Amino acid sequence: MTDSLSTTFAALSDPTRRAILARLALGETSVKELAQPFSISPPSITKHLKVLERAGLIHRSRDAQWRPCRLEAAPLKEIAEWVERYRSSWEQSLNRLDAYLSTLETTQTPNKEKRHARHRKS
């Protein structure tokens, strides 16, 4: 049994599926409209939609001939919460890098001035 985060990350791993989600973020649309910007076959679009649906990222319904799809944001919220747990670690690493680069800049500035002074004397 696969956990929901793994299923969601797997669904998001494909650029076509991410593009479909980006379009659905603008509002509900039909499968036909979703397929238009892609140069892939209708069965391929259907496969992408099934992956997104299994991950809980979209909901498809049927209204006569119209087959609307809409974004389901709950799995994305779960990913955002998971990523948020690691934010402090990233920020600490970036702060350490920033401090290190500042010390490099401070120690190298006098050397640059000495080099420029030597070149001016020549």
DOFI-130184 format. One record per residue: x, y, z of N, C-alpha, C in turn; residue in three letters. Coordinates in nm, 4 decimals, padded with zeros to 6 digits. Each point is the difference from the previous one (the first is absolute). Example, Ala and Ser with C-alpha at 12.3 -4.5 7.8 and 13.67 -1.06 7.14 Angstrom:
// DOFI-130184
ATOM      n.u      n.v      n.w     ca.u     ca.v     ca.w      c.u      c.v      c.w   r
ATOM  01.3190 -00.5690  00.7800 -00.0890  00.1190  00.0000  00.0900  00.1200  00.0000 ALA
ATOM -00.0350  00.1050 -00.0720  00.0820  00.1190  00.0060 -00.0770  00.1090  00.0730 SER
// end
This chain:
// DOFI-130184
ATOM      n.u      n.v      n.w     ca.u     ca.v     ca.w      c.u      c.v      c.w   r
ATOM  00.0837 -00.1189  00.0000 -00.0837  00.1189  00.0000  00.0876  00.1244  00.0000 MET
ATOM -00.0266  00.0934 -00.0903  00.0793  00.1210 -00.0132 -00.0626  00.1117  00.0825 THR
ATOM  00.0845  00.0781  00.0669 -00.0532  00.1109  00.0777 -00.0413  00.1142 -00.0939 ASP
ATOM -00.0848  00.0878  00.0487 -00.0559  00.1054 -00.0861  00.1053  00.0980 -00.0486 SER
ATOM  00.1005  00.0305  00.0834  00.1058  00.0914 -00.0450  00.0752 -00.0583 -00.1198 LEU
ATOM  00.0314 -00.1276  00.0068  00.0721 -00.0637 -00.1110 -00.0838  00.0016 -00.1269 SER
ATOM -00.1279 -00.0277  00.0133 -00.0899  00.0016 -00.1153 -00.0086  00.1406 -00.0595 THR
ATOM -00.0097  00.1007  00.0858 -00.0086  00.1380 -00.0472  00.1296  00.0429 -00.0674 THR
ATOM  00.1141 -00.0286  00.0631  00.1286  00.0361 -00.0614  00.0181 -00.0714 -00.1339 PHE
ATOM -00.0398 -00.1254 -00.0088  00.0108 -00.0731 -00.1266 -00.0866  00.0654 -00.1073 ALA
ATOM -00.1200  00.0413  00.0372 -00.0879  00.0660 -00.0968  00.0588  00.1330 -00.0456 ALA
ATOM  00.0652  00.0708  00.0905  00.0581  00.1309 -00.0332  00.1334 -00.0104 -00.0736 LEU
ATOM  00.0536 -00.1205 -00.0123  00.1319 -00.0165 -00.0620 -00.0009  00.0235 -00.1507 SER
ATOM -00.1161  00.0001 -00.0602 -00.0088  00.0164 -00.1452 -00.0383  00.1435 -00.0364 ASP
ATOM  00.0734  00.0644 -00.0915 -00.0301  00.1391 -00.0365 -00.1378  00.0186 -00.0648 PRO
ATOM -00.0474 -00.0992 -00.0730 -00.1337  00.0108 -00.0606 -00.1059  00.0042  00.1091 THR
ATOM  00.0151 -00.0838  00.1008 -00.0979 -00.0007  00.1089  00.0062  00.1304  00.0795 ARG
ATOM  00.1205  00.0541  00.0193  00.0107  00.1293  00.0693 -00.0657  00.1103 -00.0819 ARG
ATOM  00.0136 -00.0057 -00.1319 -00.0642  00.0992 -00.0864 -00.1524 -00.0128  00.0066 ALA
ATOM -00.0483 -00.1216  00.0066 -00.1444 -00.0223  00.0130 -00.0495  00.0613  00.1309 ILE
ATOM  00.0724 -00.0225  00.1080 -00.0386  00.0577  00.1286  00.0039  00.1524 -00.0030 LEU
ATOM  00.1003  00.0550 -00.0676  00.0091  00.1466 -00.0112 -00.1228  00.0544 -00.0723 ALA
ATOM -00.0419 -00.0686 -00.1040 -00.1203  00.0438 -00.0723 -00.1237 -00.0116  00.0886 ARG
ATOM -00.0110 -00.1086  00.0739 -00.1166 -00.0205  00.0866 -00.0021  00.0964  00.1182 LEU
ATOM  00.1152  00.0551  00.0351  00.0043  00.1010  00.1060 -00.0761  00.1251 -00.0415 ALA
ATOM -00.0182  00.0183 -00.1306 -00.0758  00.1151 -00.0513 -00.1501 -00.0244  00.0053 LEU
ATOM -00.0391 -00.1247  00.0149 -00.1420 -00.0334  00.0081 -00.0311 -00.1296 -00.0719 GLY
ATOM -00.1192 -00.0503  00.0263 -00.0477 -00.1241 -00.0599 -00.0031  00.0107 -00.1517 GLU
ATOM  00.0346 -00.1085 -00.0672 -00.0010 -00.0021 -00.1461 -00.0239 -00.1425 -00.0476 THR
ATOM -00.0258 -00.0133 -00.1269 -00.0274 -00.1328 -00.0559  00.1299 -00.0721 -00.0350 SER
ATOM -00.0108 -00.1301 -00.0129  00.1149 -00.0825 -00.0393  00.0490  00.0448 -00.1370 VAL
ATOM -00.0927  00.0286 -00.0899  00.0366  00.0440 -00.1355  00.0811  00.1293  00.0043 LYS
ATOM -00.0424  00.0954  00.0814  00.0753  00.1257  00.0127  00.1367 -00.0213  00.0647 GLU
ATOM  00.0060 -00.0919  00.0956  00.1285 -00.0302  00.0635  00.0992 -00.0589 -00.0991 LEU
ATOM -00.0495 -00.0787 -00.0932  00.0869 -00.0691 -00.0957  00.0542  00.0924 -00.1089 ALA
ATOM -00.0685  00.1108 -00.0280  00.0355  00.0851 -00.1140  00.1462  00.0448 -00.0060 GLN
ATOM  00.0601  00.0479  00.1082  00.1377  00.0505 -00.0144  00.1068 -00.1076 -00.0174 PRO
ATOM -00.0374 -00.1267  00.0142  00.0993 -00.1071 -00.0030 -00.0031 -00.0743 -00.1331 PHE
ATOM  00.1173 -00.0339 -00.0462  00.0093 -00.0750 -00.1254  00.0109 -00.1491  00.0302 SER
ATOM -00.0914 -00.0493  00.0813 -00.0047 -00.1425  00.0321 -00.1412 -00.0515 -00.0267 ILE
ATOM -00.0118 -00.1276 -00.0131 -00.1276 -00.0616 -00.0366 -00.1028  00.0106  00.1134 SER
ATOM -00.1276 -00.0044 -00.0344 -00.1044  00.0004  00.1038  00.0161 -00.1126  00.1024 PRO
ATOM  00.0379 -00.1236 -00.0419  00.0214 -00.1030  00.1023  00.1131  00.0358  00.0984 PRO
ATOM  00.1018  00.0706 -00.0486  00.1103  00.0416  00.0884 -00.0484  00.1029  00.1015 SER
ATOM -00.0818  00.0947 -00.0444 -00.0581  00.0988  00.0927 -00.0832 -00.0727  00.1047 ILE
ATOM -00.0787 -00.0967 -00.0438 -00.0840 -00.0763  00.0923  00.0851 -00.0705  00.1048 THR
ATOM  00.1137 -00.0561 -00.0417  00.0898 -00.0668  00.0949  00.0527  00.0994  00.1034 LYS
ATOM  00.0394  00.1199 -00.0462  00.0474  00.1035  00.0926 -00.1099  00.0385  00.0984 HIS
ATOM -00.1210  00.0148 -00.0502 -00.1119  00.0370  00.0869 -00.0281 -00.1092  00.1028 LEU
ATOM  00.0121 -00.1251 -00.0391 -00.0212 -00.1102  00.0943  00.1037  00.0023  00.1118 LYS
ATOM  00.1241  00.0297 -00.0349  00.1055  00.0088  00.1019 -00.0324  00.1132  00.0978 VAL
ATOM -00.0403  00.1144 -00.0531 -00.0344  00.1137  00.0847 -00.1220 -00.0301  00.0871 LEU
ATOM -00.0946 -00.0713 -00.0567 -00.1208 -00.0347  00.0736  00.0312 -00.1002  00.1123 GLU
ATOM  00.0836 -00.0999 -00.0291  00.0386 -00.0977  00.1031  00.0737  00.0677  00.1152 ARG
ATOM  00.0752  00.1039 -00.0323  00.0738  00.0740  00.1033 -00.0919  00.0970  00.0754 ALA
ATOM -00.1232  00.0119 -00.0443 -00.0948  00.0895  00.0654  00.0191  00.1457 -00.0363 GLY
ATOM  00.0782  00.0263 -00.1058  00.0297  00.1375 -00.0402 -00.1076  00.0611 -00.0889 LEU
ATOM -00.0797 -00.0832 -00.0644 -00.1096  00.0510 -00.0822 -00.1252 -00.0831  00.0263 ILE
ATOM -00.1112  00.0586 -00.0375 -00.1281 -00.0713  00.0031 -00.0607  00.0127 -00.1386 HIS
ATOM -00.0399 -00.1134 -00.0574 -00.0657  00.0021 -00.1308 -00.1456 -00.0387  00.0195 ARG
ATOM -00.0866  00.0676 -00.0740 -00.1418 -00.0343  00.0056 -00.0535 -00.0070 -00.1419 SER
ATOM -00.1292 -00.0216 -00.0099 -00.0615 -00.0162 -00.1319 -00.1336  00.0733  00.0007 ARG
ATOM -00.0167  00.0831 -00.1002 -00.1252  00.0725 -00.0166 -00.0365 -00.0106 -00.1476 ASP
ATOM -00.0780 -00.1007 -00.0338 -00.0337 -00.0321 -00.1398  00.1305 -00.0235 -00.0762 ALA
ATOM  00.0260  00.0782 -00.1051  00.1226 -00.0157 -00.0795  00.1180  00.0753  00.0612 GLN
ATOM -00.0268  00.0885  00.0928  00.1065  00.0800  00.0616  00.0620 -00.0775  00.1140 TRP
ATOM  00.1333 -00.0109  00.0011  00.0721 -00.0723  00.1039  00.0908  00.0985  00.0738 ARG
ATOM -00.0561  00.0700  00.0971  00.0811  00.1011  00.0691  00.0994 -00.0600  00.0991 PRO
ATOM  00.1108  00.0704  00.0155  00.1024 -00.0352  00.0980  00.0215  00.1213  00.0892 CYS
ATOM  00.0294 -00.0248  00.1258  00.0325  00.1108  00.0897  00.1142 -00.0415  00.0918 ARG
ATOM  00.0730  00.0973  00.0433  00.1132 -00.0206  00.0889 -00.0492 -00.0333  00.1403 LEU
ATOM  00.0661 -00.0934  00.0641 -00.0232 -00.0326  00.1408  00.1294  00.0342  00.0728 GLU
ATOM -00.0025  00.1023  00.0827  00.1229  00.0545  00.0572  00.0482 -00.0699  00.1271 ALA
ATOM -00.0798 -00.0849  00.0608  00.0386 -00.0617  00.1277  00.1355 -00.0719 -00.0065 ALA
ATOM  00.0288 -00.0804 -00.1033  00.1324 -00.0652 -00.0036  00.1147  00.1006 -00.0129 PRO
ATOM -00.0242  00.1125 -00.0658  00.1042  00.1023 -00.0118  00.0260  00.0655  00.1348 LEU
ATOM -00.1047  00.0164  00.0786  00.0147  00.0550  00.1352  00.0835 -00.0956  00.0853 LYS
ATOM -00.0239 -00.1292 -00.0154  00.0763 -00.0995  00.0742  00.1490  00.0076 -00.0355 GLU
ATOM  00.0298  00.0189 -00.1271  00.1402  00.0146 -00.0427  00.0598  00.1275  00.0573 ILE
ATOM -00.0750  00.1098 -00.0051  00.0489  00.1270  00.0536  00.0317 -00.0121  00.1493 ALA
ATOM -00.0843 -00.0692  00.0736  00.0241 -00.0205  00.1431  00.1231 -00.0858  00.0225 GLU
ATOM  00.0193 -00.1016 -00.0830  00.1175 -00.0870  00.0120  00.1277  00.0792 -00.0272 TRP
ATOM -00.0014  00.0810 -00.1047  00.1165  00.0807 -00.0368  00.0290  00.1039  00.1076 VAL
ATOM -00.1034  00.0560  00.0578  00.0155  00.1042  00.1021  00.0817 -00.0495  00.1199 GLU
ATOM -00.0110 -00.1293  00.0309  00.0760 -00.0550  00.1125  00.1508  00.0121 -00.0205 ARG
ATOM  00.0429  00.0134 -00.1236  00.1430  00.0066 -00.0303  00.0489  00.1420 -00.0248 TYR
ATOM -00.0901  00.0961  00.0034  00.0365  00.1395 -00.0280  00.1085  00.0511  00.0951 ARG
ATOM -00.0131 -00.0233  00.1286  00.0987  00.0535  00.0952  00.1387 -00.0571 -00.0280 SER
ATOM  00.0062 -00.1259 -00.0397  00.1291 -00.0605 -00.0333  00.0631  00.0695 -00.1205 SER
ATOM -00.0808  00.0253 -00.1044  00.0518  00.0691 -00.1186  00.0451  00.1403  00.0356 TRP
ATOM -00.0809  00.0696  00.0802  00.0340  00.1376  00.0363  00.1285  00.0056  00.0808 GLU
ATOM  00.0189 -00.0956  00.0919  00.1244 -00.0045  00.0773  00.1191 -00.0225 -00.0913 GLN
ATOM -00.0140 -00.0892 -00.0960  00.1101 -00.0256 -00.0944  00.0311  00.1242 -00.0824 SER
ATOM -00.1032  00.0672 -00.0459  00.0214  00.1217 -00.0787  00.0613  00.1111  00.0851 LEU
ATOM -00.0400  00.0101  00.1250  00.0586  00.1001  00.0890  00.1477 -00.0277  00.0237 ASN
ATOM  00.0347 -00.1279  00.0178  00.1420 -00.0360  00.0178  00.0797  00.0324 -00.1266 ARG
ATOM -00.0575 -00.0281 -00.1159  00.0671  00.0311 -00.1260  00.0187  00.1505 -00.0144 LEU
ATOM -00.1028  00.0757  00.0326  00.0074  00.1460 -00.0073  00.1097  00.0533  00.0922 ASP
ATOM  00.0079 -00.0525  00.1224  00.1033  00.0430  00.0944  00.1394 -00.0345 -00.0530 ALA
ATOM  00.0131 -00.1184 -00.0569  00.1295 -00.0419 -00.0551  00.0414  00.0897 -00.1170 TYR
ATOM -00.0934  00.0279 -00.0883  00.0312  00.0869 -00.1137  00.0355  00.1403  00.0460 LEU
ATOM -00.0634  00.0464  00.1051  00.0331  00.1322  00.0552  00.1417  00.0022  00.0538 SER
ATOM  00.0423 -00.1076  00.0673  00.1375 -00.0041  00.0514  00.0997 -00.0068 -00.1149 THR
ATOM -00.0336 -00.0726 -00.1048  00.0891 -00.0049 -00.1173  00.0142  00.1381 -00.0620 LEU
ATOM -00.1105  00.0676 -00.0129 -00.0001  00.1332 -00.0595  00.0842  00.0959  00.0838 GLU
ATOM -00.0126 -00.0095  00.1313  00.0738  00.0876  00.0910  00.1492 -00.0278 -00.0071 THR
ATOM  00.0384 -00.1269 -00.0035  00.1424 -00.0332 -00.0024  00.0634  00.0253 -00.1361 THR
ATOM -00.0777 -00.0037 -00.1070  00.0564  00.0199 -00.1333  00.0024  00.1465 -00.0413 GLN
ATOM -00.0770  00.0855  00.0600 -00.0042  00.1409 -00.0387  00.1357  00.0680  00.0180 THR
ATOM  00.0709 -00.0162  00.1144  00.1319  00.0634  00.0116  00.0983 -00.0504 -00.1053 PRO
ATOM -00.0042 -00.1260 -00.0342  00.0911 -00.0544 -00.1020 -00.0271  00.0639 -00.1357 ASN
ATOM -00.1260  00.0220 -00.0323 -00.0345  00.0634 -00.1269  00.0550  00.1418 -00.0042 LYS
ATOM -00.0131  00.0714  00.1115  00.0490  00.1377  00.0053  00.1509  00.0042 -00.0182 GLU
ATOM  00.0724 -00.0955  00.0617  00.1452 -00.0058 -00.0151  00.0384 -00.0261 -00.1452 LYS
ATOM -00.0721 -00.0919 -00.0667  00.0294 -00.0303 -00.1401 -00.0233  00.1208 -00.0884 ARG
ATOM -00.1096  00.0708  00.0242 -00.0297  00.1191 -00.0796  00.1048  00.1079  00.0232 HIS
ATOM  00.0476  00.0135  00.1215  00.1016  00.1012  00.0321  00.1299 -00.0348 -00.0719 ALA
ATOM  00.0378 -00.1289 -00.0041  00.1217 -00.0405 -00.0708 -00.0097  00.0292 -00.1485 ARG
ATOM -00.1161 -00.0230 -00.0601 -00.0175  00.0233 -00.1424  00.0038  00.1494 -00.0314 HIS
ATOM -00.0448  00.0819  00.0897  00.0002  00.1445 -00.0235  00.1425  00.0538  00.0022 ARG
ATOM  00.0881 -00.0583  00.0840  00.1387  00.0458  00.0100  00.0785 -00.0344 -00.1255 LYS
ATOM -00.0370 -00.1039 -00.0688  00.0770 -00.0481 -00.1171 -00.0138  00.0912 -00.1165 SER
// end
